[in-house]
């Protein structure tokens, strides 16, 4: 629900709600970067973002240093 000010604009209350839209479900391993902050993007996150294994974590951190390797690290 968006609250409108007397001028018809959106109030701070609705903006505060939007700020909390990114929760742990949008983050790698629930506490990592949000999917849109990681260089490998949504496709890699959708397939690997919730798999908290040593190999996936290694690839996650490697991709931060070498984003050109995303397609190899997250096929």
CHARMM internal coordinates of N, CA and C (Angstrom, degrees):
IC EDIT
DIST 1 N 1 CA 1.4476
DIST 1 CA 1 C 1.5239
ANGL 1 N 1 CA 1 C 108.35
DIST 1 C 2 N 1.3199
ANGL 1 CA 1 C 2 N 116.83
DIHE 1 N 1 CA 1 C 2 N 127.61
DIST 2 N 2 CA 1.4519
ANGL 1 C 2 N 2 CA 121.10
DIHE 1 CA 1 C 2 N 2 CA 176.88
DIST 2 CA 2 C 1.5174
ANGL 2 N 2 CA 2 C 109.38
DIHE 1 C 2 N 2 CA 2 C -103.16
DIST 2 C 3 N 1.3080
ANGL 2 CA 2 C 3 N 114.85
DIHE 2 N 2 CA 2 C 3 N 131.27
DIST 3 N 3 CA 1.4505
ANGL 2 C 3 N 3 CA 120.82
DIHE 2 CA 2 C 3 N 3 CA 177.44
DIST 3 CA 3 C 1.5144
ANGL 3 N 3 CA 3 C 108.47
DIHE 2 C 3 N 3 CA 3 C -92.83
DIST 3 C 4 N 1.2911
ANGL 3 CA 3 C 4 N 117.38
DIHE 3 N 3 CA 3 C 4 N 137.10
DIST 4 N 4 CA 1.4581
ANGL 3 C 4 N 4 CA 120.97
DIHE 3 CA 3 C 4 N 4 CA 179.71
DIST 4 CA 4 C 1.5137
ANGL 4 N 4 CA 4 C 109.84
DIHE 3 C 4 N 4 CA 4 C -105.11
DIST 4 C 5 N 1.3149
ANGL 4 CA 4 C 5 N 115.06
DIHE 4 N 4 CA 4 C 5 N 140.96
DIST 5 N 5 CA 1.4541
ANGL 4 C 5 N 5 CA 119.10
DIHE 4 CA 4 C 5 N 5 CA 175.78
DIST 5 CA 5 C 1.5218
ANGL 5 N 5 CA 5 C 108.17
DIHE 4 C 5 N 5 CA 5 C -77.83
DIST 5 C 6 N 1.3037
ANGL 5 CA 5 C 6 N 116.39
DIHE 5 N 5 CA 5 C 6 N 177.37
DIST 6 N 6 CA 1.4474
ANGL 5 C 6 N 6 CA 120.12
DIHE 5 CA 5 C 6 N 6 CA -179.52
DIST 6 CA 6 C 1.5249
ANGL 6 N 6 CA 6 C 111.51
DIHE 5 C 6 N 6 CA 6 C -63.88
DIST 6 C 7 N 1.3170
ANGL 6 CA 6 C 7 N 118.02
DIHE 6 N 6 CA 6 C 7 N -24.02
DIST 7 N 7 CA 1.4600
ANGL 6 C 7 N 7 CA 121.18
DIHE 6 CA 6 C 7 N 7 CA 177.94
DIST 7 CA 7 C 1.5233
ANGL 7 N 7 CA 7 C 112.15
DIHE 6 C 7 N 7 CA 7 C -84.62
DIST 7 C 8 N 1.3095
ANGL 7 CA 7 C 8 N 117.34
DIHE 7 N 7 CA 7 C 8 N -5.88
DIST 8 N 8 CA 1.4539
ANGL 7 C 8 N 8 CA 120.47
DIHE 7 CA 7 C 8 N 8 CA 178.89
DIST 8 CA 8 C 1.5205
ANGL 8 N 8 CA 8 C 113.45
DIHE 7 C 8 N 8 CA 8 C 94.88
DIST 8 C 9 N 1.3314
ANGL 8 CA 8 C 9 N 118.63
DIHE 8 N 8 CA 8 C 9 N 3.38
DIST 9 N 9 CA 1.4645
ANGL 8 C 9 N 9 CA 121.81
DIHE 8 CA 8 C 9 N 9 CA 179.42
DIST 9 CA 9 C 1.5195
ANGL 9 N 9 CA 9 C 111.21
DIHE 8 C 9 N 9 CA 9 C -87.42
DIST 9 C 10 N 1.2805
ANGL 9 CA 9 C 10 N 115.91
DIHE 9 N 9 CA 9 C 10 N 175.07
DIST 10 N 10 CA 1.4535
ANGL 9 C 10 N 10 CA 122.18
DIHE 9 CA 9 C 10 N 10 CA 178.59
DIST 10 CA 10 C 1.5250
ANGL 10 N 10 CA 10 C 108.46
DIHE 9 C 10 N 10 CA 10 C -85.80
DIST 10 C 11 N 1.3179
ANGL 10 CA 10 C 11 N 116.50
DIHE 10 N 10 CA 10 C 11 N 137.33
DIST 11 N 11 CA 1.4673
ANGL 10 C 11 N 11 CA 120.69
DIHE 10 CA 10 C 11 N 11 CA -177.47
DIST 11 CA 11 C 1.5199
ANGL 11 N 11 CA 11 C 111.51
DIHE 10 C 11 N 11 CA 11 C -86.60
DIST 11 C 12 N 1.3108
ANGL 11 CA 11 C 12 N 115.86
DIHE 11 N 11 CA 11 C 12 N 170.80
DIST 12 N 12 CA 1.4514
ANGL 11 C 12 N 12 CA 122.25
DIHE 11 CA 11 C 12 N 12 CA 177.63
DIST 12 CA 12 C 1.5119
ANGL 12 N 12 CA 12 C 112.70
DIHE 11 C 12 N 12 CA 12 C -61.50
DIST 12 C 13 N 1.3286
ANGL 12 CA 12 C 13 N 118.06
DIHE 12 N 12 CA 12 C 13 N -29.70
DIST 13 N 13 CA 1.4655
ANGL 12 C 13 N 13 CA 120.94
DIHE 12 CA 12 C 13 N 13 CA -179.65
DIST 13 CA 13 C 1.5234
ANGL 13 N 13 CA 13 C 111.07
DIHE 12 C 13 N 13 CA 13 C -62.54
DIST 13 C 14 N 1.3189
ANGL 13 CA 13 C 14 N 117.71
DIHE 13 N 13 CA 13 C 14 N -41.55
DIST 14 N 14 CA 1.4559
ANGL 13 C 14 N 14 CA 119.24
DIHE 13 CA 13 C 14 N 14 CA -179.91
DIST 14 CA 14 C 1.5194
ANGL 14 N 14 CA 14 C 110.96
DIHE 13 C 14 N 14 CA 14 C -74.22
DIST 14 C 15 N 1.3266
ANGL 14 CA 14 C 15 N 117.96
DIHE 14 N 14 CA 14 C 15 N -31.81
DIST 15 N 15 CA 1.4581
ANGL 14 C 15 N 15 CA 120.77
DIHE 14 CA 14 C 15 N 15 CA 176.62
DIST 15 CA 15 C 1.5197
ANGL 15 N 15 CA 15 C 111.09
DIHE 14 C 15 N 15 CA 15 C -68.05
DIST 15 C 16 N 1.3184
ANGL 15 CA 15 C 16 N 117.20
DIHE 15 N 15 CA 15 C 16 N -36.20
DIST 16 N 16 CA 1.4589
ANGL 15 C 16 N 16 CA 121.02
DIHE 15 CA 15 C 16 N 16 CA 177.92
DIST 16 CA 16 C 1.5250
ANGL 16 N 16 CA 16 C 110.12
DIHE 15 C 16 N 16 CA 16 C -63.52
DIST 16 C 17 N 1.3036
ANGL 16 CA 16 C 17 N 117.25
DIHE 16 N 16 CA 16 C 17 N -38.80
DIST 17 N 17 CA 1.4535
ANGL 16 C 17 N 17 CA 121.15
DIHE 16 CA 16 C 17 N 17 CA 177.20
DIST 17 CA 17 C 1.5123
ANGL 17 N 17 CA 17 C 111.61
DIHE 16 C 17 N 17 CA 17 C -63.84
DIST 17 C 18 N 1.3194
ANGL 17 CA 17 C 18 N 117.63
DIHE 17 N 17 CA 17 C 18 N -37.73
DIST 18 N 18 CA 1.4566
ANGL 17 C 18 N 18 CA 121.69
DIHE 17 CA 17 C 18 N 18 CA 178.64
DIST 18 CA 18 C 1.5225
ANGL 18 N 18 CA 18 C 110.86
DIHE 17 C 18 N 18 CA 18 C -67.98
DIST 18 C 19 N 1.3100
ANGL 18 CA 18 C 19 N 117.00
DIHE 18 N 18 CA 18 C 19 N -32.40
DIST 19 N 19 CA 1.4589
ANGL 18 C 19 N 19 CA 120.31
DIHE 18 CA 18 C 19 N 19 CA 179.91
DIST 19 CA 19 C 1.5257
ANGL 19 N 19 CA 19 C 111.21
DIHE 18 C 19 N 19 CA 19 C -65.76
DIST 19 C 20 N 1.3219
ANGL 19 CA 19 C 20 N 117.54
DIHE 19 N 19 CA 19 C 20 N -27.13
DIST 20 N 20 CA 1.4508
ANGL 19 C 20 N 20 CA 121.23
DIHE 19 CA 19 C 20 N 20 CA 179.85
DIST 20 CA 20 C 1.5188
ANGL 20 N 20 CA 20 C 112.21
DIHE 19 C 20 N 20 CA 20 C -92.25
DIST 20 C 21 N 1.3090
ANGL 20 CA 20 C 21 N 118.28
DIHE 20 N 20 CA 20 C 21 N 6.19
DIST 21 N 21 CA 1.4576
ANGL 20 C 21 N 21 CA 121.08
DIHE 20 CA 20 C 21 N 21 CA -178.61
DIST 21 CA 21 C 1.5234
ANGL 21 N 21 CA 21 C 111.46
DIHE 20 C 21 N 21 CA 21 C -64.12
DIST 21 C 22 N 1.3257
ANGL 21 CA 21 C 22 N 117.84
DIHE 21 N 21 CA 21 C 22 N -32.11
DIST 22 N 22 CA 1.4560
ANGL 21 C 22 N 22 CA 120.96
DIHE 21 CA 21 C 22 N 22 CA 177.20
DIST 22 CA 22 C 1.5168
ANGL 22 N 22 CA 22 C 107.96
DIHE 21 C 22 N 22 CA 22 C -84.75
DIST 22 C 23 N 1.2961
ANGL 22 CA 22 C 23 N 116.11
DIHE 22 N 22 CA 22 C 23 N 106.58
DIST 23 N 23 CA 1.4575
ANGL 22 C 23 N 23 CA 119.89
DIHE 22 CA 22 C 23 N 23 CA 178.17
DIST 23 CA 23 C 1.5170
ANGL 23 N 23 CA 23 C 108.68
DIHE 22 C 23 N 23 CA 23 C -116.33
DIST 23 C 24 N 1.3085
ANGL 23 CA 23 C 24 N 117.38
DIHE 23 N 23 CA 23 C 24 N -169.40
DIST 24 N 24 CA 1.4549
ANGL 23 C 24 N 24 CA 120.32
DIHE 23 CA 23 C 24 N 24 CA -175.68
DIST 24 CA 24 C 1.5244
ANGL 24 N 24 CA 24 C 113.03
DIHE 23 C 24 N 24 CA 24 C -62.00
DIST 24 C 25 N 1.3205
ANGL 24 CA 24 C 25 N 119.58
DIHE 24 N 24 CA 24 C 25 N -21.78
DIST 25 N 25 CA 1.4606
ANGL 24 C 25 N 25 CA 120.58
DIHE 24 CA 24 C 25 N 25 CA 179.47
DIST 25 CA 25 C 1.5228
ANGL 25 N 25 CA 25 C 111.83
DIHE 24 C 25 N 25 CA 25 C -70.02
DIST 25 C 26 N 1.3300
ANGL 25 CA 25 C 26 N 117.97
DIHE 25 N 25 CA 25 C 26 N -15.70
DIST 26 N 26 CA 1.4621
ANGL 25 C 26 N 26 CA 122.56
DIHE 25 CA 25 C 26 N 26 CA 177.90
DIST 26 CA 26 C 1.5222
ANGL 26 N 26 CA 26 C 111.81
DIHE 25 C 26 N 26 CA 26 C -96.89
DIST 26 C 27 N 1.3263
ANGL 26 CA 26 C 27 N 117.19
DIHE 26 N 26 CA 26 C 27 N 3.19
DIST 27 N 27 CA 1.4609
ANGL 26 C 27 N 27 CA 121.08
DIHE 26 CA 26 C 27 N 27 CA -173.17
DIST 27 CA 27 C 1.5262
ANGL 27 N 27 CA 27 C 111.88
DIHE 26 C 27 N 27 CA 27 C -112.96
DIST 27 C 28 N 1.3043
ANGL 27 CA 27 C 28 N 114.76
DIHE 27 N 27 CA 27 C 28 N 145.00
DIST 28 N 28 CA 1.4625
ANGL 27 C 28 N 28 CA 120.73
DIHE 27 CA 27 C 28 N 28 CA 174.08
DIST 28 CA 28 C 1.5252
ANGL 28 N 28 CA 28 C 108.22
DIHE 27 C 28 N 28 CA 28 C -60.46
DIST 28 C 29 N 1.3053
ANGL 28 CA 28 C 29 N 117.07
DIHE 28 N 28 CA 28 C 29 N 130.96
DIST 29 N 29 CA 1.4767
ANGL 28 C 29 N 29 CA 124.16
DIHE 28 CA 28 C 29 N 29 CA 177.30
DIST 29 CA 29 C 1.5222
ANGL 29 N 29 CA 29 C 112.86
DIHE 28 C 29 N 29 CA 29 C 54.74
DIST 29 C 30 N 1.3037
ANGL 29 CA 29 C 30 N 118.40
DIHE 29 N 29 CA 29 C 30 N 23.17
DIST 30 N 30 CA 1.4681
ANGL 29 C 30 N 30 CA 126.94
DIHE 29 CA 29 C 30 N 30 CA 179.80
DIST 30 CA 30 C 1.5229
ANGL 30 N 30 CA 30 C 114.15
DIHE 29 C 30 N 30 CA 30 C 71.64
DIST 30 C 31 N 1.3386
ANGL 30 CA 30 C 31 N 118.67
DIHE 30 N 30 CA 30 C 31 N -16.99
DIST 31 N 31 CA 1.4609
ANGL 30 C 31 N 31 CA 118.72
DIHE 30 CA 30 C 31 N 31 CA -179.11
DIST 31 CA 31 C 1.5270
ANGL 31 N 31 CA 31 C 112.90
DIHE 30 C 31 N 31 CA 31 C -135.10
DIST 31 C 32 N 1.3188
ANGL 31 CA 31 C 32 N 117.10
DIHE 31 N 31 CA 31 C 32 N 8.09
DIST 32 N 32 CA 1.4595
ANGL 31 C 32 N 32 CA 121.07
DIHE 31 CA 31 C 32 N 32 CA 177.94
DIST 32 CA 32 C 1.5198
ANGL 32 N 32 CA 32 C 111.26
DIHE 31 C 32 N 32 CA 32 C -89.60
DIST 32 C 33 N 1.3145
ANGL 32 CA 32 C 33 N 115.13
DIHE 32 N 32 CA 32 C 33 N -158.02
DIST 33 N 33 CA 1.4599
ANGL 32 C 33 N 33 CA 119.91
DIHE 32 CA 32 C 33 N 33 CA 178.19
DIST 33 CA 33 C 1.5209
ANGL 33 N 33 CA 33 C 110.91
DIHE 32 C 33 N 33 CA 33 C -65.94
DIST 33 C 34 N 1.3180
ANGL 33 CA 33 C 34 N 115.74
DIHE 33 N 33 CA 33 C 34 N 153.26
DIST 34 N 34 CA 1.4635
ANGL 33 C 34 N 34 CA 119.89
DIHE 33 CA 33 C 34 N 34 CA 171.29
DIST 34 CA 34 C 1.5303
ANGL 34 N 34 CA 34 C 107.56
DIHE 33 C 34 N 34 CA 34 C -66.65
DIST 34 C 35 N 1.3207
ANGL 34 CA 34 C 35 N 117.49
DIHE 34 N 34 CA 34 C 35 N 152.31
DIST 35 N 35 CA 1.4656
ANGL 34 C 35 N 35 CA 120.20
DIHE 34 CA 34 C 35 N 35 CA -175.48
DIST 35 CA 35 C 1.5252
ANGL 35 N 35 CA 35 C 111.88
DIHE 34 C 35 N 35 CA 35 C -55.14
DIST 35 C 36 N 1.3279
ANGL 35 CA 35 C 36 N 118.08
DIHE 35 N 35 CA 35 C 36 N -35.94
DIST 36 N 36 CA 1.4644
ANGL 35 C 36 N 36 CA 120.97
DIHE 35 CA 35 C 36 N 36 CA -176.57
DIST 36 CA 36 C 1.5325
ANGL 36 N 36 CA 36 C 112.43
DIHE 35 C 36 N 36 CA 36 C -79.24
DIST 36 C 37 N 1.3346
ANGL 36 CA 36 C 37 N 118.46
DIHE 36 N 36 CA 36 C 37 N -9.70
DIST 37 N 37 CA 1.4604
ANGL 36 C 37 N 37 CA 121.66
DIHE 36 CA 36 C 37 N 37 CA 177.04
DIST 37 CA 37 C 1.5283
ANGL 37 N 37 CA 37 C 112.07
DIHE 36 C 37 N 37 CA 37 C -90.44
DIST 37 C 38 N 1.3164
ANGL 37 CA 37 C 38 N 116.84
DIHE 37 N 37 CA 37 C 38 N -22.49
DIST 38 N 38 CA 1.4635
ANGL 37 C 38 N 38 CA 120.88
DIHE 37 CA 37 C 38 N 38 CA -178.98
DIST 38 CA 38 C 1.5236
ANGL 38 N 38 CA 38 C 109.25
DIHE 37 C 38 N 38 CA 38 C -81.56
DIST 38 C 39 N 1.3410
ANGL 38 CA 38 C 39 N 118.35
DIHE 38 N 38 CA 38 C 39 N 139.10
DIST 39 N 39 CA 1.4646
ANGL 38 C 39 N 39 CA 120.32
DIHE 38 CA 38 C 39 N 39 CA -174.76
DIST 39 CA 39 C 1.5242
ANGL 39 N 39 CA 39 C 114.80
DIHE 38 C 39 N 39 CA 39 C -64.31
DIST 39 C 40 N 1.3225
ANGL 39 CA 39 C 40 N 118.71
DIHE 39 N 39 CA 39 C 40 N -18.68
DIST 40 N 40 CA 1.4617
ANGL 39 C 40 N 40 CA 119.97
DIHE 39 CA 39 C 40 N 40 CA -178.23
DIST 40 CA 40 C 1.5288
ANGL 40 N 40 CA 40 C 113.30
DIHE 39 C 40 N 40 CA 40 C -85.41
DIST 40 C 41 N 1.3178
ANGL 40 CA 40 C 41 N 117.79
DIHE 40 N 40 CA 40 C 41 N -10.65
DIST 41 N 41 CA 1.4594
ANGL 40 C 41 N 41 CA 121.72
DIHE 40 CA 40 C 41 N 41 CA 171.11
DIST 41 CA 41 C 1.5155
ANGL 41 N 41 CA 41 C 116.91
DIHE 40 C 41 N 41 CA 41 C 75.76
DIST 41 C 42 N 1.3274
ANGL 41 CA 41 C 42 N 113.53
DIHE 41 N 41 CA 41 C 42 N -165.28
DIST 42 N 42 CA 1.4630
ANGL 41 C 42 N 42 CA 122.40
DIHE 41 CA 41 C 42 N 42 CA -171.47
DIST 42 CA 42 C 1.5230
ANGL 42 N 42 CA 42 C 113.27
DIHE 41 C 42 N 42 CA 42 C -68.90
DIST 42 C 43 N 1.3269
ANGL 42 CA 42 C 43 N 118.54
DIHE 42 N 42 CA 42 C 43 N -39.24
DIST 43 N 43 CA 1.4669
ANGL 42 C 43 N 43 CA 119.47
DIHE 42 CA 42 C 43 N 43 CA -177.23
DIST 43 CA 43 C 1.5221
ANGL 43 N 43 CA 43 C 111.23
DIHE 42 C 43 N 43 CA 43 C -61.96
DIST 43 C 44 N 1.3260
ANGL 43 CA 43 C 44 N 117.16
DIHE 43 N 43 CA 43 C 44 N -44.98
DIST 44 N 44 CA 1.4681
ANGL 43 C 44 N 44 CA 120.34
DIHE 43 CA 43 C 44 N 44 CA 177.96
DIST 44 CA 44 C 1.5216
ANGL 44 N 44 CA 44 C 110.27
DIHE 43 C 44 N 44 CA 44 C -64.82
DIST 44 C 45 N 1.3236
ANGL 44 CA 44 C 45 N 116.90
DIHE 44 N 44 CA 44 C 45 N -42.06
DIST 45 N 45 CA 1.4679
ANGL 44 C 45 N 45 CA 120.13
DIHE 44 CA 44 C 45 N 45 CA 179.75
DIST 45 CA 45 C 1.5249
ANGL 45 N 45 CA 45 C 111.45
DIHE 44 C 45 N 45 CA 45 C -62.92
DIST 45 C 46 N 1.3232
ANGL 45 CA 45 C 46 N 116.91
DIHE 45 N 45 CA 45 C 46 N -43.29
DIST 46 N 46 CA 1.4608
ANGL 45 C 46 N 46 CA 120.37
DIHE 45 CA 45 C 46 N 46 CA -178.15
DIST 46 CA 46 C 1.5266
ANGL 46 N 46 CA 46 C 111.52
DIHE 45 C 46 N 46 CA 46 C -60.76
DIST 46 C 47 N 1.3148
ANGL 46 CA 46 C 47 N 116.01
DIHE 46 N 46 CA 46 C 47 N -35.49
DIST 47 N 47 CA 1.4604
ANGL 46 C 47 N 47 CA 120.20
DIHE 46 CA 46 C 47 N 47 CA -176.86
DIST 47 CA 47 C 1.5346
ANGL 47 N 47 CA 47 C 113.05
DIHE 46 C 47 N 47 CA 47 C -88.35
DIST 47 C 48 N 1.3356
ANGL 47 CA 47 C 48 N 117.38
DIHE 47 N 47 CA 47 C 48 N -35.17
DIST 48 N 48 CA 1.4531
ANGL 47 C 48 N 48 CA 120.85
DIHE 47 CA 47 C 48 N 48 CA -171.01
DIST 48 CA 48 C 1.5314
ANGL 48 N 48 CA 48 C 115.36
DIHE 47 C 48 N 48 CA 48 C -122.83
DIST 48 C 49 N 1.3155
ANGL 48 CA 48 C 49 N 118.61
DIHE 48 N 48 CA 48 C 49 N -10.42
DIST 49 N 49 CA 1.4546
ANGL 48 C 49 N 49 CA 121.88
DIHE 48 CA 48 C 49 N 49 CA -170.73
DIST 49 CA 49 C 1.5124
ANGL 49 N 49 CA 49 C 116.45
DIHE 48 C 49 N 49 CA 49 C -61.97
DIST 49 C 50 N 1.2996
ANGL 49 CA 49 C 50 N 117.80
DIHE 49 N 49 CA 49 C 50 N -23.33
DIST 50 N 50 CA 1.4671
ANGL 49 C 50 N 50 CA 120.89
DIHE 49 CA 49 C 50 N 50 CA -179.86
DIST 50 CA 50 C 1.5297
ANGL 50 N 50 CA 50 C 112.65
DIHE 49 C 50 N 50 CA 50 C -105.29
DIST 50 C 51 N 1.3394
ANGL 50 CA 50 C 51 N 116.67
DIHE 50 N 50 CA 50 C 51 N -1.47
DIST 51 N 51 CA 1.4622
ANGL 50 C 51 N 51 CA 120.87
DIHE 50 CA 50 C 51 N 51 CA 178.95
DIST 51 CA 51 C 1.5205
ANGL 51 N 51 CA 51 C 108.79
DIHE 50 C 51 N 51 CA 51 C -88.62
DIST 51 C 52 N 1.2957
ANGL 51 CA 51 C 52 N 116.80
DIHE 51 N 51 CA 51 C 52 N 99.76
DIST 52 N 52 CA 1.4525
ANGL 51 C 52 N 52 CA 121.36
DIHE 51 CA 51 C 52 N 52 CA -176.65
DIST 52 CA 52 C 1.5288
ANGL 52 N 52 CA 52 C 109.60
DIHE 51 C 52 N 52 CA 52 C -93.25
DIST 52 C 53 N 1.3265
ANGL 52 CA 52 C 53 N 114.80
DIHE 52 N 52 CA 52 C 53 N 73.31
DIST 53 N 53 CA 1.4647
ANGL 52 C 53 N 53 CA 120.89
DIHE 52 CA 52 C 53 N 53 CA 177.41
DIST 53 CA 53 C 1.5232
ANGL 53 N 53 CA 53 C 108.62
DIHE 52 C 53 N 53 CA 53 C -112.11
DIST 53 C 54 N 1.3202
ANGL 53 CA 53 C 54 N 117.63
DIHE 53 N 53 CA 53 C 54 N 159.48
DIST 54 N 54 CA 1.4673
ANGL 53 C 54 N 54 CA 119.04
DIHE 53 CA 53 C 54 N 54 CA 178.15
DIST 54 CA 54 C 1.5300
ANGL 54 N 54 CA 54 C 113.06
DIHE 53 C 54 N 54 CA 54 C -57.37
DIST 54 C 55 N 1.3291
ANGL 54 CA 54 C 55 N 117.68
DIHE 54 N 54 CA 54 C 55 N -39.60
DIST 55 N 55 CA 1.4693
ANGL 54 C 55 N 55 CA 120.84
DIHE 54 CA 54 C 55 N 55 CA -179.84
DIST 55 CA 55 C 1.5301
ANGL 55 N 55 CA 55 C 111.61
DIHE 54 C 55 N 55 CA 55 C -64.93
DIST 55 C 56 N 1.3261
ANGL 55 CA 55 C 56 N 116.97
DIHE 55 N 55 CA 55 C 56 N -44.79
DIST 56 N 56 CA 1.4597
ANGL 55 C 56 N 56 CA 120.16
DIHE 55 CA 55 C 56 N 56 CA -179.80
DIST 56 CA 56 C 1.5261
ANGL 56 N 56 CA 56 C 110.34
DIHE 55 C 56 N 56 CA 56 C -66.90
DIST 56 C 57 N 1.3113
ANGL 56 CA 56 C 57 N 117.85
DIHE 56 N 56 CA 56 C 57 N -41.02
DIST 57 N 57 CA 1.4741
ANGL 56 C 57 N 57 CA 120.13
DIHE 56 CA 56 C 57 N 57 CA 177.12
DIST 57 CA 57 C 1.5270
ANGL 57 N 57 CA 57 C 110.93
DIHE 56 C 57 N 57 CA 57 C -62.29
DIST 57 C 58 N 1.3168
ANGL 57 CA 57 C 58 N 116.74
DIHE 57 N 57 CA 57 C 58 N -42.45
DIST 58 N 58 CA 1.4601
ANGL 57 C 58 N 58 CA 120.57
DIHE 57 CA 57 C 58 N 58 CA 177.66
DIST 58 CA 58 C 1.5372
ANGL 58 N 58 CA 58 C 110.16
DIHE 57 C 58 N 58 CA 58 C -59.23
DIST 58 C 59 N 1.3162
ANGL 58 CA 58 C 59 N 116.39
DIHE 58 N 58 CA 58 C 59 N -47.02
DIST 59 N 59 CA 1.4608
ANGL 58 C 59 N 59 CA 120.54
DIHE 58 CA 58 C 59 N 59 CA 179.61
DIST 59 CA 59 C 1.5264
ANGL 59 N 59 CA 59 C 112.10
DIHE 58 C 59 N 59 CA 59 C -64.81
DIST 59 C 60 N 1.3150
ANGL 59 CA 59 C 60 N 116.69
DIHE 59 N 59 CA 59 C 60 N -36.81
DIST 60 N 60 CA 1.4638
ANGL 59 C 60 N 60 CA 122.52
DIHE 59 CA 59 C 60 N 60 CA 177.38
DIST 60 CA 60 C 1.5288
ANGL 60 N 60 CA 60 C 110.00
DIHE 59 C 60 N 60 CA 60 C -57.68
DIST 60 C 61 N 1.3370
ANGL 60 CA 60 C 61 N 116.20
DIHE 60 N 60 CA 60 C 61 N -50.77
DIST 61 N 61 CA 1.4648
ANGL 60 C 61 N 61 CA 120.23
DIHE 60 CA 60 C 61 N 61 CA -178.38
DIST 61 CA 61 C 1.5226
ANGL 61 N 61 CA 61 C 111.93
DIHE 60 C 61 N 61 CA 61 C -71.65
DIST 61 C 62 N 1.3244
ANGL 61 CA 61 C 62 N 117.77
DIHE 61 N 61 CA 61 C 62 N -35.87
DIST 62 N 62 CA 1.4607
ANGL 61 C 62 N 62 CA 120.51
DIHE 61 CA 61 C 62 N 62 CA 176.53
DIST 62 CA 62 C 1.5202
ANGL 62 N 62 CA 62 C 110.83
DIHE 61 C 62 N 62 CA 62 C -62.02
DIST 62 C 63 N 1.3178
ANGL 62 CA 62 C 63 N 116.95
DIHE 62 N 62 CA 62 C 63 N -41.19
DIST 63 N 63 CA 1.4668
ANGL 62 C 63 N 63 CA 121.24
DIHE 62 CA 62 C 63 N 63 CA -179.70
DIST 63 CA 63 C 1.5258
ANGL 63 N 63 CA 63 C 111.72
DIHE 62 C 63 N 63 CA 63 C -64.92
DIST 63 C 64 N 1.3153
ANGL 63 CA 63 C 64 N 117.53
DIHE 63 N 63 CA 63 C 64 N -30.44
DIST 64 N 64 CA 1.4650
ANGL 63 C 64 N 64 CA 119.54
DIHE 63 CA 63 C 64 N 64 CA 177.19
DIST 64 CA 64 C 1.5285
ANGL 64 N 64 CA 64 C 110.32
DIHE 63 C 64 N 64 CA 64 C -64.22
DIST 64 C 65 N 1.3247
ANGL 64 CA 64 C 65 N 117.06
DIHE 64 N 64 CA 64 C 65 N -36.18
DIST 65 N 65 CA 1.4613
ANGL 64 C 65 N 65 CA 121.68
DIHE 64 CA 64 C 65 N 65 CA 179.69
DIST 65 CA 65 C 1.5287
ANGL 65 N 65 CA 65 C 112.43
DIHE 64 C 65 N 65 CA 65 C -84.58
DIST 65 C 66 N 1.3456
ANGL 65 CA 65 C 66 N 116.63
DIHE 65 N 65 CA 65 C 66 N -28.80
DIST 66 N 66 CA 1.4655
ANGL 65 C 66 N 66 CA 122.29
DIHE 65 CA 65 C 66 N 66 CA -175.20
DIST 66 CA 66 C 1.5294
ANGL 66 N 66 CA 66 C 110.17
DIHE 65 C 66 N 66 CA 66 C -135.15
DIST 66 C 67 N 1.3239
ANGL 66 CA 66 C 67 N 118.53
DIHE 66 N 66 CA 66 C 67 N 71.96
DIST 67 N 67 CA 1.4668
ANGL 66 C 67 N 67 CA 121.18
DIHE 66 CA 66 C 67 N 67 CA -176.18
DIST 67 CA 67 C 1.5358
ANGL 67 N 67 CA 67 C 113.80
DIHE 66 C 67 N 67 CA 67 C -59.90
DIST 67 C 68 N 1.3171
ANGL 67 CA 67 C 68 N 116.59
DIHE 67 N 67 CA 67 C 68 N -23.25
DIST 68 N 68 CA 1.4676
ANGL 67 C 68 N 68 CA 119.45
DIHE 67 CA 67 C 68 N 68 CA 178.74
DIST 68 CA 68 C 1.5356
ANGL 68 N 68 CA 68 C 112.17
DIHE 67 C 68 N 68 CA 68 C -66.48
DIST 68 C 69 N 1.3273
ANGL 68 CA 68 C 69 N 117.03
DIHE 68 N 68 CA 68 C 69 N -13.55
DIST 69 N 69 CA 1.4671
ANGL 68 C 69 N 69 CA 122.39
DIHE 68 CA 68 C 69 N 69 CA 179.99
DIST 69 CA 69 C 1.5331
ANGL 69 N 69 CA 69 C 113.08
DIHE 68 C 69 N 69 CA 69 C -91.72
DIST 69 C 70 N 1.3112
ANGL 69 CA 69 C 70 N 118.82
DIHE 69 N 69 CA 69 C 70 N 3.23
DIST 70 N 70 CA 1.4783
ANGL 69 C 70 N 70 CA 121.06
DIHE 69 CA 69 C 70 N 70 CA -175.25
DIST 70 CA 70 C 1.5087
ANGL 70 N 70 CA 70 C 113.14
DIHE 69 C 70 N 70 CA 70 C -52.72
DIST 70 C 71 N 1.3217
ANGL 70 CA 70 C 71 N 118.13
DIHE 70 N 70 CA 70 C 71 N -45.32
DIST 71 N 71 CA 1.4639
ANGL 70 C 71 N 71 CA 119.38
DIHE 70 CA 70 C 71 N 71 CA -176.10
DIST 71 CA 71 C 1.5223
ANGL 71 N 71 CA 71 C 112.08
DIHE 70 C 71 N 71 CA 71 C -66.78
DIST 71 C 72 N 1.3198
ANGL 71 CA 71 C 72 N 117.15
DIHE 71 N 71 CA 71 C 72 N -27.34
DIST 72 N 72 CA 1.4731
ANGL 71 C 72 N 72 CA 120.87
DIHE 71 CA 71 C 72 N 72 CA 177.42
DIST 72 CA 72 C 1.5329
ANGL 72 N 72 CA 72 C 111.01
DIHE 71 C 72 N 72 CA 72 C -82.41
DIST 72 C 73 N 1.3189
ANGL 72 CA 72 C 73 N 116.92
DIHE 72 N 72 CA 72 C 73 N -39.20
DIST 73 N 73 CA 1.4583
ANGL 72 C 73 N 73 CA 121.11
DIHE 72 CA 72 C 73 N 73 CA -177.35
DIST 73 CA 73 C 1.5243
ANGL 73 N 73 CA 73 C 112.45
DIHE 72 C 73 N 73 CA 73 C -75.02
DIST 73 C 74 N 1.3383
ANGL 73 CA 73 C 74 N 116.38
DIHE 73 N 73 CA 73 C 74 N -34.11
DIST 74 N 74 CA 1.4668
ANGL 73 C 74 N 74 CA 121.50
DIHE 73 CA 73 C 74 N 74 CA -178.44
DIST 74 CA 74 C 1.5313
ANGL 74 N 74 CA 74 C 109.53
DIHE 73 C 74 N 74 CA 74 C -129.03
DIST 74 C 75 N 1.3528
ANGL 74 CA 74 C 75 N 116.01
DIHE 74 N 74 CA 74 C 75 N 74.00
DIST 75 N 75 CA 1.4865
ANGL 74 C 75 N 75 CA 119.42
DIHE 74 CA 74 C 75 N 75 CA -176.85
DIST 75 CA 75 C 1.5207
ANGL 75 N 75 CA 75 C 113.01
DIHE 74 C 75 N 75 CA 75 C -68.14
END
COOR INIT
IC SEED 1 N 1 CA 1 C
IC BUILD
